[in-house]
Amino acid sequence: MHAMVLMRAGERLVAETRPDPVPGPGEVVIKVTACGVCRTDLHVVDGELPQTILPIVPGHEIVGRVAGLGAGVTHLRMGERVGVGWLGHACGTCPYCAAHEENLCDAPAFTGCTRDGGFATHTVADAAFVYPLGEAGEDVALAPLLCAGLIGWRTLKMAGEGKRIGLYGFGAAAHIIAQVARWQGREIYAFTRPGDTAAQDFARTLGAVYAGPSDTPSPEPLDAALIFAPAGELVPQALRAVRKGGRVVCGGIHMSDIPGFPYRWLWEERKILSVANLTRDDAREFLELAPKAGVATHVTPYPLAEADTALDDLRHGRLKGAAVLVP
């Protein structure tokens, strides 16, 4: 097998040839056909996630075919198309798992962070955290659903039932969840980096009723604001944009420090929430819902060897939608 490996934080990935993997009990080998490039991969590469175990093969938006079954795996079959996301394992016994909050598990494993991920031709996954994908849709189009879609879905659920939804940072997650929110009958207000008119135009093509720079006030009071950009300064701005009782939901695993702000911006029962990982129920819900909502991902494919180029393009905002590696 071939893999792109992060040896040390802040360095470029290293191409390695390794023996083909063998699944352990309860595991499957997956022949990777597509792997999305997520902003969390940037945080892994940049050393911003202290839980990362190095060396590591990044990548947690994996689509592929089952190429090996470990002992005890009976719910998957050889050749079946499957997906793997960020949550690679949960202990099943801690108080959070017992309370059906496996996203908060005390002893989790994260794909492409604490166990090798999908920037490779093959990967090994815990079979209990592998999702059958069926045969509808192209592999590269499905890959962003496995994190941008899943985290976006959990973030939207935490926003509540409000009609006016603001999206701060219009990248892979926002472009997917905007389609879901529109399908639900909500209004989308998109806020992008100042000067990024291409992203604003893209948001309008997906049905946003407003698209503008994030440093300008919202034209209408929002019921909720979802922040996907890792910029802490957006939190006070979003607080000022939501109505009384409104919610600001931070959808990323990492964000720069939130600057101080007057208490009056939080007052009147506004709320700041964070999303931590996801659950398998989130995945099952969203993967069933996405085709009903007509979600169409916008992707730019890259060869596996060009993983660093894809990461750089994501870092510098040169993408519309999502980058996907194709081994």
Rosetta blueprint (number, residue, H / E / L):
1 M L
2 H E
3 A E
4 M E
5 V E
6 L E
7 M L
8 R L
9 A L
10 G L
11 E L
12 R L
13 L L
14 V E
15 A E
16 E E
17 T E
18 R L
19 P L
20 D L
21 P L
22 V L
23 P L
24 G L
25 P L
26 G L
27 E E
28 V E
29 V E
30 I E
31 K E
32 V E
33 T E
34 A E
35 C E
36 G E
37 V E
38 C L
39 R H
40 T H
41 D H
42 L H
43 H H
44 V H
45 V H
46 D L
47 G L
48 E L
49 L L
50 P L
51 Q L
52 T L
53 I L
54 L L
55 P L
56 I E
57 V L
58 P L
59 G L
60 H L
61 E E
62 I E
63 V E
64 G E
65 R E
66 V E
67 A E
68 G E
69 L E
70 G L
71 A L
72 G L
73 V L
74 T L
75 H L
76 L L
77 R L
78 M L
79 G L
80 E L
81 R E
82 V E
83 G E
84 V E
85 G L
86 W L
87 L E
88 G E
89 H E
90 A L
91 C L
92 G L
93 T L
94 C L
95 P H
96 Y H
97 C H
98 A H
99 A L
100 H L
101 E L
102 E H
103 N H
104 L H
105 C L
106 D L
107 A L
108 P L
109 A E
110 F E
111 T E
112 G L
113 C L
114 T L
115 R E
116 D L
117 G L
118 G L
119 F L
120 A E
121 T L
122 H E
123 T E
124 V E
125 A E
126 D E
127 A H
128 A H
129 F H
130 V E
131 Y E
132 P E
133 L L
134 G L
135 E L
136 A L
137 G L
138 E L
139 D H
140 V H
141 A H
142 L H
143 A H
144 P H
145 L H
146 L H
147 C L
148 A H
149 G H
150 L H
151 I H
152 G H
153 W H
154 R H
155 T H
156 L H
157 K H
158 M H
159 A L
160 G L
161 E L
162 G L
163 K L
164 R E
165 I E
166 G E
167 L E
168 Y E
169 G L
170 F L
171 G L
172 A H
173 A H
174 A H
175 H H
176 I H
177 I H
178 A H
179 Q H
180 V H
181 A H
182 R H
183 W H
184 Q L
185 G L
186 R L
187 E E
188 I E
189 Y E
190 A E
191 F E
192 T E
193 R L
194 P L
195 G L
196 D L
197 T H
198 A H
199 A H
200 Q H
201 D H
202 F H
203 A H
204 R H
205 T H
206 L L
207 G L
208 A L
209 V L
210 Y E
211 A E
212 G E
213 P E
214 S L
215 D L
216 T L
217 P L
218 S L
219 P L
220 E L
221 P L
222 L E
223 D E
224 A E
225 A E
226 L E
227 I E
228 F L
229 A L
230 P L
231 A L
232 G L
233 E L
234 L H
235 V H
236 P H
237 Q H
238 A H
239 L H
240 R H
241 A H
242 V E
243 R E
244 K E
245 G E
246 G E
247 R E
248 V E
249 V E
250 C E
251 G L
252 G L
253 I L
254 H L
255 M L
256 S L
257 D L
258 I L
259 P L
260 G L
261 F L
262 P L
263 Y H
264 R H
265 W H
266 L H
267 W L
268 E L
269 E L
270 R L
271 K E
272 I E
273 L E
274 S E
275 V L
276 A L
277 N L
278 L L
279 T L
280 R H
281 D H
282 D H
283 A H
284 R H
285 E H
286 F H
287 L H
288 E H
289 L H
290 A H
291 P H
292 K H
293 A L
294 G L
295 V L
296 A L
297 T L
298 H L
299 V E
300 T E
301 P E
302 Y E
303 P E
304 L H
305 A H
306 E H
307 A H
308 D H
309 T H
310 A H
311 L H
312 D H
313 D H
314 L H
315 R H
316 H L
317 G L
318 R L
319 L L
320 K L
321 G L
322 A E
323 A E
324 V E
325 L E
326 V E
327 P L
